[in-house]
Amino acid sequence: MKKISIIVLIMIMFYIVANMVWLKVVNNNIDEYLDKDNVSRELISYEGKKTNLEYYIITCNYKGVEKKLNQGEKVNQIFKKSGKTPLMIAATLPNFKDAIKMSQILIKEGQM
C-alpha cells in the first residue's frame, strides 16, 4: 500500500512540474531580456522624438511605421545608419509575432 501511494504521489508531482514547465517555457513568447529600453539601445538612438520612424519601430506601432513610410521616410537610411538589416532590427522586438510582422513591413519597403 505504501508503494502505491508513493508512486501516485510521484506521478502527481511529475504532472504538476510538467504543467509548470509547459506554462512557463512553451507558452511564453516574450523575451524578457529585450524590454523597450534595451530595444531602443539595440536599434539606434531615436533622439527622444516620439513621432519618428525609429520610435514607431521600437514601440511596434505598425500604423505609425506605415504612415511614415507612405510619407516618404527612407527606411534604407535607418538600416545604413544602424548597420542592421530589417530582420535584425525586428528581431530585437520582445514579442516574436511583432518581430515577424515588423520585419515583413520593413523588408517590403526597403532593401539593403
Biopython code that builds the backbone (N, CA, C, O; Angstrom):
import numpy as np
from Bio.PDB.StructureBuilder import StructureBuilder

atoms = [
    (1, "MET", "N", (0.822, -1.193, 0.000)),
    (1, "MET", "CA", (0.000, 0.000, 0.000)),
    (1, "MET", "C", (0.870, 1.261, 0.000)),
    (1, "MET", "O", (0.539, 2.242, -0.667)),
    (2, "LYS", "N", (1.977, 1.239, 0.745)),
    (2, "LYS", "CA", (2.869, 2.386, 0.794)),
    (2, "LYS", "C", (3.502, 2.635, -0.568)),
    (2, "LYS", "O", (3.661, 3.780, -0.992)),
    (3, "LYS", "N", (3.861, 1.551, -1.246)),
    (3, "LYS", "CA", (4.484, 1.698, -2.558)),
    (3, "LYS", "C", (3.526, 2.349, -3.550)),
    (3, "LYS", "O", (3.935, 3.189, -4.351)),
    (4, "ILE", "N", (2.279, 1.971, -3.498)),
    (4, "ILE", "CA", (1.276, 2.535, -4.412)),
    (4, "ILE", "C", (1.070, 4.016, -4.119)),
    (4, "ILE", "O", (0.992, 4.827, -5.042)),
    (5, "SER", "N", (0.983, 4.368, -2.851)),
    (5, "SER", "CA", (0.787, 5.781, -2.507)),
    (5, "SER", "C", (2.010, 6.617, -2.891)),
    (5, "SER", "O", (1.863, 7.764, -3.315)),
    (6, "ILE", "N", (3.202, 6.063, -2.749)),
    (6, "ILE", "CA", (4.415, 6.780, -3.159)),
    (6, "ILE", "C", (4.434, 6.964, -4.672)),
    (6, "ILE", "O", (4.786, 8.035, -5.165)),
    (7, "ILE", "N", (4.060, 5.934, -5.400)),
    (7, "ILE", "CA", (4.020, 6.021, -6.866)),
    (7, "ILE", "C", (2.998, 7.057, -7.310)),
    (7, "ILE", "O", (3.273, 7.848, -8.212)),
    (8, "VAL", "N", (1.825, 7.063, -6.690)),
    (8, "VAL", "CA", (0.786, 8.041, -7.029)),
    (8, "VAL", "C", (1.271, 9.455, -6.700)),
    (8, "VAL", "O", (1.052, 10.382, -7.480)),
    (9, "LEU", "N", (1.916, 9.620, -5.574)),
    (9, "LEU", "CA", (2.440, 10.928, -5.184)),
    (9, "LEU", "C", (3.502, 11.411, -6.176)),
    (9, "LEU", "O", (3.510, 12.583, -6.551)),
    (10, "ILE", "N", (4.383, 10.528, -6.596)),
    (10, "ILE", "CA", (5.408, 10.881, -7.582)),
    (10, "ILE", "C", (4.765, 11.254, -8.910)),
    (10, "ILE", "O", (5.205, 12.201, -9.563)),
    (11, "MET", "N", (3.739, 10.531, -9.318)),
    (11, "MET", "CA", (3.048, 10.841, -10.580)),
    (11, "MET", "C", (2.374, 12.206, -10.510)),
    (11, "MET", "O", (2.416, 12.969, -11.475)),
    (12, "ILE", "N", (1.758, 12.516, -9.383)),
    (12, "ILE", "CA", (1.102, 13.817, -9.218)),
    (12, "ILE", "C", (2.139, 14.937, -9.250)),
    (12, "ILE", "O", (1.919, 15.972, -9.879)),
    (13, "MET", "N", (3.260, 14.733, -8.579)),
    (13, "MET", "CA", (4.315, 15.752, -8.582)),
    (13, "MET", "C", (4.886, 15.935, -9.987)),
    (13, "MET", "O", (5.147, 17.061, -10.412)),
    (14, "PHE", "N", (5.077, 14.842, -10.699)),
    (14, "PHE", "CA", (5.569, 14.924, -12.074)),
    (14, "PHE", "C", (4.584, 15.693, -12.957)),
    (14, "PHE", "O", (4.995, 16.501, -13.789)),
    (15, "TYR", "N", (3.292, 15.444, -12.778)),
    (15, "TYR", "CA", (2.258, 16.143, -13.545)),
    (15, "TYR", "C", (2.293, 17.649, -13.258)),
    (15, "TYR", "O", (2.183, 18.461, -14.176)),
    (16, "ILE", "N", (2.444, 18.012, -11.996)),
    (16, "ILE", "CA", (2.491, 19.429, -11.626)),
    (16, "ILE", "C", (3.722, 20.103, -12.226)),
    (16, "ILE", "O", (3.623, 21.201, -12.774)),
    (17, "VAL", "N", (4.870, 19.457, -12.126)),
    (17, "VAL", "CA", (6.102, 20.022, -12.682)),
    (17, "VAL", "C", (5.996, 20.147, -14.198)),
    (17, "VAL", "O", (6.413, 21.156, -14.766)),
    (18, "ALA", "N", (5.443, 19.133, -14.857)),
    (18, "ALA", "CA", (5.291, 19.182, -16.316)),
    (18, "ALA", "C", (4.383, 20.334, -16.728)),
    (18, "ALA", "O", (4.672, 21.022, -17.707)),
    (19, "ASN", "N", (3.305, 20.555, -16.010)),
    (19, "ASN", "CA", (2.410, 21.674, -16.325)),
    (19, "ASN", "C", (3.091, 23.018, -16.095)),
    (19, "ASN", "O", (2.893, 23.952, -16.872)),
    (20, "MET", "N", (3.878, 23.123, -15.052)),
    (20, "MET", "CA", (4.590, 24.375, -14.797)),
    (20, "MET", "C", (5.593, 24.659, -15.909)),
    (20, "MET", "O", (5.717, 25.796, -16.364)),
    (21, "VAL", "N", (6.301, 23.636, -16.341)),
    (21, "VAL", "CA", (7.255, 23.806, -17.439)),
    (21, "VAL", "C", (6.518, 24.199, -18.706)),
    (21, "VAL", "O", (6.961, 25.091, -19.430)),
    (22, "TRP", "N", (5.407, 23.547, -18.980)),
    (22, "TRP", "CA", (4.618, 23.856, -20.174)),
    (22, "TRP", "C", (4.169, 25.314, -20.159)),
    (22, "TRP", "O", (4.319, 26.023, -21.155)),
    (23, "LEU", "N", (3.629, 25.755, -19.050)),
    (23, "LEU", "CA", (3.122, 27.124, -18.969)),
    (23, "LEU", "C", (4.237, 28.157, -19.040)),
    (23, "LEU", "O", (4.057, 29.214, -19.644)),
    (24, "LYS", "N", (5.364, 27.877, -18.448)),
    (24, "LYS", "CA", (6.450, 28.856, -18.397)),
    (24, "LYS", "C", (7.258, 28.904, -19.686)),
    (24, "LYS", "O", (7.548, 29.988, -20.192)),
    (25, "VAL", "N", (7.619, 27.763, -20.215)),
    (25, "VAL", "CA", (8.545, 27.718, -21.341)),
    (25, "VAL", "C", (7.826, 27.694, -22.681)),
    (25, "VAL", "O", (8.118, 28.512, -23.553)),
    (26, "VAL", "N", (6.908, 26.785, -22.854)),
    (26, "VAL", "CA", (6.295, 26.581, -24.163)),
    (26, "VAL", "C", (5.362, 27.721, -24.546)),
    (26, "VAL", "O", (5.373, 28.173, -25.691)),
    (27, "ASN", "N", (4.565, 28.184, -23.611)),
    (27, "ASN", "CA", (3.605, 29.240, -23.928)),
    (27, "ASN", "C", (4.178, 30.639, -23.789)),
    (27, "ASN", "O", (3.496, 31.607, -24.126)),
    (28, "ASN", "N", (5.381, 30.780, -23.315)),
    (28, "ASN", "CA", (5.992, 32.097, -23.130)),
    (28, "ASN", "C", (6.625, 32.539, -24.445)),
    (28, "ASN", "O", (7.619, 31.960, -24.883)),
    (29, "ASN", "N", (6.057, 33.555, -25.069)),
    (29, "ASN", "CA", (6.585, 34.023, -26.353)),
    (29, "ASN", "C", (7.239, 35.394, -26.236)),
    (29, "ASN", "O", (7.470, 36.054, -27.249)),
    (30, "ILE", "N", (7.537, 35.828, -25.030)),
    (30, "ILE", "CA", (8.162, 37.132, -24.830)),
    (30, "ILE", "C", (9.550, 36.930, -24.240)),
    (30, "ILE", "O", (9.721, 36.233, -23.240)),
    (31, "ASP", "N", (10.510, 37.535, -24.859)),
    (31, "ASP", "CA", (11.864, 37.509, -24.335)),
    (31, "ASP", "C", (11.988, 38.655, -23.339)),
    (31, "ASP", "O", (12.018, 39.821, -23.733)),
    (32, "GLU", "N", (12.061, 38.332, -22.061)),
    (32, "GLU", "CA", (12.054, 39.364, -21.029)),
    (32, "GLU", "C", (13.332, 40.195, -21.019)),
    (32, "GLU", "O", (13.357, 41.285, -20.448)),
    (33, "TYR", "N", (14.391, 39.688, -21.645)),
    (33, "TYR", "CA", (15.633, 40.458, -21.692)),
    (33, "TYR", "C", (15.465, 41.707, -22.540)),
    (33, "TYR", "O", (16.020, 42.759, -22.224)),
    (34, "LEU", "N", (14.705, 41.592, -23.611)),
    (34, "LEU", "CA", (14.569, 42.713, -24.543)),
    (34, "LEU", "C", (13.316, 43.521, -24.225)),
    (34, "LEU", "O", (12.301, 43.380, -24.907)),
    (35, "ASP", "N", (13.374, 44.346, -23.222)),
    (35, "ASP", "CA", (12.280, 45.274, -22.986)),
    (35, "ASP", "C", (12.475, 46.482, -23.899)),
    (35, "ASP", "O", (13.446, 46.548, -24.653)),
    (36, "LYS", "N", (11.567, 47.413, -23.829)),
    (36, "LYS", "CA", (11.621, 48.543, -24.757)),
    (36, "LYS", "C", (12.899, 49.377, -24.589)),
    (36, "LYS", "O", (13.407, 49.922, -25.569)),
    (37, "ASP", "N", (13.420, 49.482, -23.373)),
    (37, "ASP", "CA", (14.653, 50.252, -23.171)),
    (37, "ASP", "C", (15.835, 49.585, -23.851)),
    (37, "ASP", "O", (16.627, 50.249, -24.520)),
    (38, "ASN", "N", (15.956, 48.274, -23.684)),
    (38, "ASN", "CA", (17.059, 47.569, -24.333)),
    (38, "ASN", "C", (16.897, 47.571, -25.842)),
    (38, "ASN", "O", (17.884, 47.642, -26.574)),
    (39, "VAL", "N", (15.662, 47.495, -26.311)),
    (39, "VAL", "CA", (15.431, 47.534, -27.752)),
    (39, "VAL", "C", (15.888, 48.871, -28.307)),
    (39, "VAL", "O", (16.503, 48.919, -29.373)),
    (40, "SER", "N", (15.596, 49.962, -27.598)),
    (40, "SER", "CA", (16.000, 51.270, -28.106)),
    (40, "SER", "C", (17.513, 51.388, -28.162)),
    (40, "SER", "O", (18.053, 52.033, -29.061)),
    (41, "ARG", "N", (18.202, 50.774, -27.211)),
    (41, "ARG", "CA", (19.659, 50.796, -27.249)),
    (41, "ARG", "C", (20.181, 49.870, -28.335)),
    (41, "ARG", "O", (21.214, 50.141, -28.946)),
    (42, "GLU", "N", (19.472, 48.786, -28.572)),
    (42, "GLU", "CA", (19.901, 47.818, -29.585)),
    (42, "GLU", "C", (19.709, 48.387, -30.983)),
    (42, "GLU", "O", (20.569, 48.214, -31.846)),
    (43, "LEU", "N", (18.605, 49.055, -31.212)),
    (43, "LEU", "CA", (18.310, 49.584, -32.547)),
    (43, "LEU", "C", (19.226, 50.764, -32.835)),
    (43, "LEU", "O", (20.341, 50.570, -33.318)),
    (44, "ILE", "N", (18.797, 51.934, -32.563)),
    (44, "ILE", "CA", (19.583, 53.157, -32.713)),
    (44, "ILE", "C", (18.929, 54.201, -31.827)),
    (44, "ILE", "O", (17.817, 54.001, -31.337)),
    (45, "SER", "N", (19.600, 55.287, -31.626)),
    (45, "SER", "CA", (19.024, 56.345, -30.809)),
    (45, "SER", "C", (17.917, 57.026, -31.597)),
    (45, "SER", "O", (18.124, 57.458, -32.731)),
    (46, "TYR", "N", (16.755, 57.117, -30.996)),
    (46, "TYR", "CA", (15.658, 57.800, -31.676)),
    (46, "TYR", "C", (15.553, 59.251, -31.232)),
    (46, "TYR", "O", (14.561, 59.916, -31.528)),
    (47, "GLU", "N", (16.556, 59.747, -30.530)),
    (47, "GLU", "CA", (16.705, 61.144, -30.152)),
    (47, "GLU", "C", (15.554, 61.672, -29.304)),
    (47, "GLU", "O", (15.333, 62.882, -29.268)),
    (48, "GLY", "N", (14.829, 60.814, -28.631)),
    (48, "GLY", "CA", (13.758, 61.232, -27.752)),
    (48, "GLY", "C", (12.492, 61.688, -28.449)),
    (48, "GLY", "O", (11.521, 62.057, -27.789)),
    (49, "LYS", "N", (12.489, 61.667, -29.768)),
    (49, "LYS", "CA", (11.298, 62.083, -30.509)),
    (49, "LYS", "C", (10.343, 60.902, -30.604)),
    (49, "LYS", "O", (10.740, 59.791, -30.955)),
    (50, "LYS", "N", (9.085, 61.158, -30.288)),
    (50, "LYS", "CA", (8.108, 60.076, -30.303)),
    (50, "LYS", "C", (7.278, 60.058, -31.577)),
    (50, "LYS", "O", (6.234, 59.407, -31.636)),
    (51, "THR", "N", (7.737, 60.765, -32.585)),
    (51, "THR", "CA", (6.985, 60.790, -33.845)),
    (51, "THR", "C", (7.846, 60.399, -35.034)),
    (51, "THR", "O", (7.455, 60.632, -36.177)),
    (52, "ASN", "N", (9.004, 59.814, -34.791)),
    (52, "ASN", "CA", (9.829, 59.424, -35.932)),
    (52, "ASN", "C", (9.739, 57.916, -36.167)),
    (52, "ASN", "O", (9.202, 57.176, -35.343)),
    (53, "LEU", "N", (10.263, 57.487, -37.282)),
    (53, "LEU", "CA", (10.146, 56.093, -37.700)),
    (53, "LEU", "C", (10.824, 55.144, -36.718)),
    (53, "LEU", "O", (10.300, 54.068, -36.430)),
    (54, "GLU", "N", (11.981, 55.537, -36.204)),
    (54, "GLU", "CA", (12.698, 54.675, -35.271)),
    (54, "GLU", "C", (11.864, 54.386, -34.026)),
    (54, "GLU", "O", (11.808, 53.249, -33.556)),
    (55, "TYR", "N", (11.219, 55.418, -33.497)),
    (55, "TYR", "CA", (10.396, 55.234, -32.301)),
    (55, "TYR", "C", (9.212, 54.320, -32.599)),
    (55, "TYR", "O", (8.860, 53.471, -31.780)),
    (56, "TYR", "N", (8.602, 54.489, -33.760)),
    (56, "TYR", "CA", (7.479, 53.631, -34.128)),
    (56, "TYR", "C", (7.910, 52.173, -34.264)),
    (56, "TYR", "O", (7.149, 51.268, -33.921)),
    (57, "ILE", "N", (9.120, 51.938, -34.758)),
    (57, "ILE", "CA", (9.620, 50.562, -34.859)),
    (57, "ILE", "C", (9.837, 49.982, -33.465)),
    (57, "ILE", "O", (9.448, 48.845, -33.196)),
    (58, "ILE", "N", (10.451, 50.753, -32.587)),
    (58, "ILE", "CA", (10.745, 50.288, -31.230)),
    (58, "ILE", "C", (9.468, 49.925, -30.480)),
    (58, "ILE", "O", (9.435, 48.932, -29.754)),
    (59, "THR", "N", (8.418, 50.725, -30.654)),
    (59, "THR", "CA", (7.175, 50.515, -29.909)),
    (59, "THR", "C", (6.165, 49.658, -30.658)),
    (59, "THR", "O", (5.031, 49.510, -30.203)),
    (60, "CYS", "N", (6.550, 49.094, -31.790)),
    (60, "CYS", "CA", (5.689, 48.211, -32.595)),
    (60, "CYS", "C", (4.407, 48.913, -33.033)),
    (60, "CYS", "O", (3.335, 48.307, -33.042)),
    (61, "ASN", "N", (4.515, 50.167, -33.388)),
    (61, "ASN", "CA", (3.367, 50.924, -33.875)),
    (61, "ASN", "C", (3.304, 50.745, -35.394)),
    (61, "ASN", "O", (3.892, 51.521, -36.148)),
    (62, "TYR", "N", (2.576, 49.702, -35.831)),
    (62, "TYR", "CA", (2.535, 49.362, -37.258)),
    (62, "TYR", "C", (1.937, 50.482, -38.096)),
    (62, "TYR", "O", (2.432, 50.795, -39.179)),
    (63, "LYS", "N", (0.864, 51.084, -37.583)),
    (63, "LYS", "CA", (0.225, 52.172, -38.337)),
    (63, "LYS", "C", (1.172, 53.361, -38.475)),
    (63, "LYS", "O", (1.245, 53.985, -39.533)),
    (64, "GLY", "N", (1.891, 53.669, -37.405)),
    (64, "GLY", "CA", (2.854, 54.763, -37.461)),
    (64, "GLY", "C", (3.981, 54.483, -38.439)),
    (64, "GLY", "O", (4.408, 55.376, -39.170)),
    (65, "VAL", "N", (4.470, 53.233, -38.456)),
    (65, "VAL", "CA", (5.533, 52.856, -39.394)),
    (65, "VAL", "C", (5.039, 52.990, -40.825)),
    (65, "VAL", "O", (5.712, 53.581, -41.669)),
    (66, "GLU", "N", (3.860, 52.439, -41.095)),
    (66, "GLU", "CA", (3.326, 52.511, -42.459)),
    (66, "GLU", "C", (3.035, 53.952, -42.865)),
    (66, "GLU", "O", (3.238, 54.325, -44.021)),
    (67, "LYS", "N", (2.558, 54.769, -41.916)),
    (67, "LYS", "CA", (2.297, 56.181, -42.207)),
    (67, "LYS", "C", (3.591, 56.900, -42.579)),
    (67, "LYS", "O", (3.632, 57.639, -43.562)),
    (68, "LYS", "N", (4.651, 56.684, -41.793)),
    (68, "LYS", "CA", (5.937, 57.323, -42.092)),
    (68, "LYS", "C", (6.499, 56.838, -43.422)),
    (68, "LYS", "O", (7.050, 57.629, -44.187)),
    (69, "LEU", "N", (6.367, 55.562, -43.700)),
    (69, "LEU", "CA", (6.877, 55.035, -44.966)),
    (69, "LEU", "C", (6.084, 55.588, -46.144)),
    (69, "LEU", "O", (6.647, 55.867, -47.203)),
    (70, "ASN", "N", (4.779, 55.745, -45.958)),
    (70, "ASN", "CA", (3.949, 56.328, -47.025)),
    (70, "ASN", "C", (4.250, 57.809, -47.232)),
    (70, "ASN", "O", (4.044, 58.335, -48.326)),
    (71, "GLN", "N", (4.737, 58.488, -46.187)),
    (71, "GLN", "CA", (5.108, 59.899, -46.305)),
    (71, "GLN", "C", (6.471, 60.071, -46.966)),
    (71, "GLN", "O", (6.916, 61.198, -47.185)),
    (72, "GLY", "N", (7.124, 58.985, -47.280)),
    (72, "GLY", "CA", (8.398, 59.062, -47.982)),
    (72, "GLY", "C", (9.612, 58.911, -47.095)),
    (72, "GLY", "O", (10.735, 59.164, -47.534)),
    (73, "GLU", "N", (9.409, 58.502, -45.854)),
    (73, "GLU", "CA", (10.549, 58.269, -44.959)),
    (73, "GLU", "C", (11.422, 57.164, -45.557)),
    (73, "GLU", "O", (10.919, 56.129, -45.992)),
    (74, "LYS", "N", (12.692, 57.391, -45.570)),
    (74, "LYS", "CA", (13.619, 56.445, -46.196)),
    (74, "LYS", "C", (14.070, 55.403, -45.173)),
    (74, "LYS", "O", (14.893, 55.689, -44.303)),
    (75, "VAL", "N", (13.530, 54.209, -45.289)),
    (75, "VAL", "CA", (13.867, 53.150, -44.349)),
    (75, "VAL", "C", (15.296, 52.659, -44.564)),
    (75, "VAL", "O", (15.930, 52.176, -43.626)),
    (76, "ASN", "N", (15.808, 52.776, -45.781)),
    (76, "ASN", "CA", (17.183, 52.335, -46.041)),
    (76, "ASN", "C", (18.201, 53.160, -45.265)),
    (76, "ASN", "O", (19.265, 52.655, -44.906)),
    (77, "GLN", "N", (17.882, 54.432, -45.004)),
    (77, "GLN", "CA", (18.794, 55.266, -44.217)),
    (77, "GLN", "C", (18.928, 54.729, -42.796)),
    (77, "GLN", "O", (20.010, 54.771, -42.211)),
    (78, "ILE", "N", (17.841, 54.229, -42.251)),
    (78, "ILE", "CA", (17.879, 53.659, -40.905)),
    (78, "ILE", "C", (18.759, 52.416, -40.898)),
    (78, "ILE", "O", (19.550, 52.208, -39.978)),
    (79, "PHE", "N", (18.614, 51.592, -41.932)),
    (79, "PHE", "CA", (19.412, 50.365, -41.995)),
    (79, "PHE", "C", (20.897, 50.686, -42.124)),
    (79, "PHE", "O", (21.735, 50.053, -41.481)),
    (80, "LYS", "N", (21.215, 51.667, -42.952)),
    (80, "LYS", "CA", (22.625, 52.037, -43.132)),
    (80, "LYS", "C", (23.189, 52.668, -41.864)),
    (80, "LYS", "O", (24.325, 52.394, -41.475)),
    (81, "LYS", "N", (22.381, 53.520, -41.220)),
    (81, "LYS", "CA", (22.819, 54.211, -40.009)),
    (81, "LYS", "C", (23.070, 53.220, -38.868)),
    (81, "LYS", "O", (24.018, 53.382, -38.100)),
    (82, "SER", "N", (22.228, 52.209, -38.761)),
    (82, "SER", "CA", (22.375, 51.246, -37.669)),
    (82, "SER", "C", (23.268, 50.072, -38.034)),
    (82, "SER", "O", (23.760, 49.371, -37.150)),
    (83, "GLY", "N", (23.484, 49.848, -39.329)),
    (83, "GLY", "CA", (24.294, 48.710, -39.764)),
    (83, "GLY", "C", (23.569, 47.388, -39.624)),
    (83, "GLY", "O", (24.199, 46.332, -39.575)),
    (84, "LYS", "N", (22.251, 47.439, -39.560)),
    (84, "LYS", "CA", (21.455, 46.225, -39.383)),
    (84, "LYS", "C", (20.481, 46.055, -40.543)),
    (84, "LYS", "O", (20.082, 47.022, -41.192)),
    (85, "THR", "N", (20.113, 44.810, -40.782)),
    (85, "THR", "CA", (19.114, 44.508, -41.801)),
    (85, "THR", "C", (17.725, 44.657, -41.181)),
    (85, "THR", "O", (17.613, 44.742, -39.958)),
    (86, "PRO", "N", (16.654, 44.690, -42.000)),
    (86, "PRO", "CA", (15.305, 44.772, -41.438)),
    (86, "PRO", "C", (15.005, 43.634, -40.461)),
    (86, "PRO", "O", (14.365, 43.848, -39.431)),
    (87, "LEU", "N", (15.462, 42.439, -40.783)),
    (87, "LEU", "CA", (15.213, 41.303, -39.901)),
    (87, "LEU", "C", (15.963, 41.444, -38.581)),
    (87, "LEU", "O", (15.440, 41.077, -37.528)),
    (88, "MET", "N", (17.171, 41.969, -38.628)),
    (88, "MET", "CA", (17.945, 42.167, -37.393)),
    (88, "MET", "C", (17.284, 43.215, -36.500)),
    (88, "MET", "O", (17.247, 43.063, -35.279)),
    (89, "ILE", "N", (16.767, 44.268, -37.108)),
    (89, "ILE", "CA", (16.086, 45.300, -36.321)),
    (89, "ILE", "C", (14.816, 44.733, -35.704)),
    (89, "ILE", "O", (14.559, 44.932, -34.517)),
    (90, "ALA", "N", (14.023, 44.029, -36.500)),
    (90, "ALA", "CA", (12.770, 43.474, -35.995)),
    (90, "ALA", "C", (13.010, 42.380, -34.960)),
    (90, "ALA", "O", (12.181, 42.177, -34.073)),
    (91, "ALA", "N", (14.121, 41.682, -35.062)),
    (91, "ALA", "CA", (14.408, 40.600, -34.114)),
    (91, "ALA", "C", (14.658, 41.117, -32.706)),
    (91, "ALA", "O", (14.626, 40.334, -31.757)),
    (92, "THR", "N", (14.906, 42.409, -32.542)),
    (92, "THR", "CA", (15.115, 42.960, -31.201)),
    (92, "THR", "C", (13.802, 43.220, -30.477)),
    (92, "THR", "O", (13.812, 43.553, -29.292)),
    (93, "LEU", "N", (12.679, 43.075, -31.162)),
    (93, "LEU", "CA", (11.388, 43.306, -30.521)),
    (93, "LEU", "C", (11.073, 42.150, -29.580)),
    (93, "LEU", "O", (11.424, 41.008, -29.877)),
    (94, "PRO", "N", (10.417, 42.420, -28.447)),
    (94, "PRO", "CA", (10.242, 41.382, -27.434)),
    (94, "PRO", "C", (9.274, 40.267, -27.800)),
    (94, "PRO", "O", (9.416, 39.156, -27.289)),
    (95, "ASN", "N", (8.309, 40.515, -28.652)),
    (95, "ASN", "CA", (7.318, 39.500, -28.994)),
    (95, "ASN", "C", (7.610, 38.979, -30.392)),
    (95, "ASN", "O", (7.782, 39.769, -31.320)),
    (96, "PHE", "N", (7.668, 37.661, -30.558)),
    (96, "PHE", "CA", (8.066, 37.116, -31.852)),
    (96, "PHE", "C", (7.060, 37.431, -32.951)),
    (96, "PHE", "O", (7.447, 37.574, -34.110)),
    (97, "LYS", "N", (5.783, 37.542, -32.615)),
    (97, "LYS", "CA", (4.784, 37.890, -33.635)),
    (97, "LYS", "C", (5.009, 39.318, -34.133)),
    (97, "LYS", "O", (4.872, 39.599, -35.324)),
    (98, "ASP", "N", (5.355, 40.213, -33.209)),
    (98, "ASP", "CA", (5.674, 41.589, -33.598)),
    (98, "ASP", "C", (6.909, 41.626, -34.479)),
    (98, "ASP", "O", (6.959, 42.370, -35.459)),
    (99, "ALA", "N", (7.900, 40.827, -34.134)),
    (99, "ALA", "CA", (9.138, 40.798, -34.920)),
    (99, "ALA", "C", (8.877, 40.334, -36.344)),
    (99, "ALA", "O", (9.427, 40.894, -37.292)),
    (100, "ILE", "N", (8.046, 39.320, -36.497)),
    (100, "ILE", "CA", (7.736, 38.808, -37.839)),
    (100, "ILE", "C", (6.985, 39.858, -38.645)),
    (100, "ILE", "O", (7.332, 40.139, -39.792)),
    (101, "LYS", "N", (5.950, 40.438, -38.035)),
    (101, "LYS", "CA", (5.141, 41.422, -38.758)),
    (101, "LYS", "C", (5.956, 42.667, -39.113)),
    (101, "LYS", "O", (5.858, 43.173, -40.230)),
    (102, "MET", "N", (6.754, 43.158, -38.171)),
    (102, "MET", "CA", (7.552, 44.356, -38.425)),
    (102, "MET", "C", (8.606, 44.084, -39.489)),
    (102, "MET", "O", (8.854, 44.938, -40.340)),
    (103, "SER", "N", (9.234, 42.904, -39.459)),
    (103, "SER", "CA", (10.246, 42.595, -40.479)),
    (103, "SER", "C", (9.615, 42.523, -41.856)),
    (103, "SER", "O", (10.237, 42.932, -42.837)),
    (104, "GLN", "N", (8.390, 42.009, -41.954)),
    (104, "GLN", "CA", (7.708, 41.963, -43.252)),
    (104, "GLN", "C", (7.433, 43.369, -43.772)),
    (104, "GLN", "O", (7.608, 43.636, -44.960)),
    (105, "ILE", "N", (7.005, 44.268, -42.891)),
    (105, "ILE", "CA", (6.747, 45.655, -43.302)),
    (105, "ILE", "C", (8.036, 46.321, -43.765)),
    (105, "ILE", "O", (8.062, 46.976, -44.807)),
    (106, "LEU", "N", (9.104, 46.155, -42.992)),
    (106, "LEU", "CA", (10.371, 46.813, -43.321)),
    (106, "LEU", "C", (11.009, 46.236, -44.576)),
    (106, "LEU", "O", (11.569, 46.975, -45.386)),
    (107, "ILE", "N", (10.928, 44.928, -44.740)),
    (107, "ILE", "CA", (11.509, 44.300, -45.934)),
    (107, "ILE", "C", (10.744, 44.723, -47.180)),
    (107, "ILE", "O", (11.333, 44.934, -48.241)),
    (108, "LYS", "N", (9.424, 44.844, -47.042)),
    (108, "LYS", "CA", (8.601, 45.260, -48.181)),
    (108, "LYS", "C", (8.965, 46.667, -48.644)),
    (108, "LYS", "O", (8.936, 46.959, -49.839)),
    (109, "GLU", "N", (9.305, 47.534, -47.700)),
    (109, "GLU", "CA", (9.561, 48.933, -48.028)),
    (109, "GLU", "C", (10.998, 49.242, -48.426)),
    (109, "GLU", "O", (11.241, 50.221, -49.131)),
    (110, "GLY", "N", (11.935, 48.442, -47.997)),
    (110, "GLY", "CA", (13.320, 48.768, -48.331)),
    (110, "GLY", "C", (14.223, 47.567, -48.259)),
    (110, "GLY", "O", (13.985, 46.638, -47.487)),
    (111, "GLN", "N", (15.233, 47.587, -49.045)),
    (111, "GLN", "CA", (16.229, 46.518, -49.073)),
    (111, "GLN", "C", (17.593, 47.139, -48.839)),
    (111, "GLN", "O", (17.825, 48.294, -49.196)),
    (112, "MET", "N", (18.487, 46.384, -48.247)),
    (112, "MET", "CA", (19.865, 46.865, -48.074)),
    (112, "MET", "C", (20.675, 46.488, -49.282)),
    (112, "MET", "O", (21.866, 46.795, -49.347)),
]
sb = StructureBuilder()
sb.init_structure("model")
sb.init_model(0)
sb.init_chain("A")
sb.init_seg("    ")
for serial, (resi, resn, name, xyz) in enumerate(atoms, 1):
    if name == "N":
        sb.init_residue(resn, " ", resi, " ")
    sb.init_atom(name, np.array(xyz, "f"), 0.0, 1.0, " ", f" {name:<3s}", serial, name[0])
structure = sb.get_structure()
